[in-house]
Amino acid sequence: MIMISYLFVILILVFSDEILQKFGQDPKVSGFTAQYLLYYMPGFFIYGLSDLNKKFLNSFRLNFIPMFAFTISVFLHPLWSQYFVIEKDFKIIGIAIAGIITNSITFI
């Protein structure tokens, strides 16, 4: 079911540059936003799976597992950001990659 709902989101993400410009956003800003959203697409999907996993575990009163995973991923996120954005100079794409890694750690 999450895959079906994600298809609609993909359409919005793919055309986000045009959508933002229609709402009067600066073309440069909407271009950067579209680039980030395009590269971060897997991160949205992983976040959705992670949220479902968290709710499933919470229904069994296993709150500590998702909390522990989230805590680890939040502490590691600045390291990923530093590495991909500054050291590798990936700029906007680096932010997306760092977010995908953070969401993946939270999901695992």
QUIVENKA-V9137 format. One record per run of one state. SS is the DSSP state (h for helix, s for strand, l for the rest). FROM is the first residue (numbers start at 1). TO is the last residue. If there is no record, write none. Layout:
[[SS:FROM:TO] [SS:FROM:TO]]
This chain:
[[l:1:1] [h:2:14] [l:15:15] [h:16:22] [l:23:26] [h:27:59] [l:60:62] [h:63:87] [l:88:91] [h:92:107] [l:108:108]]
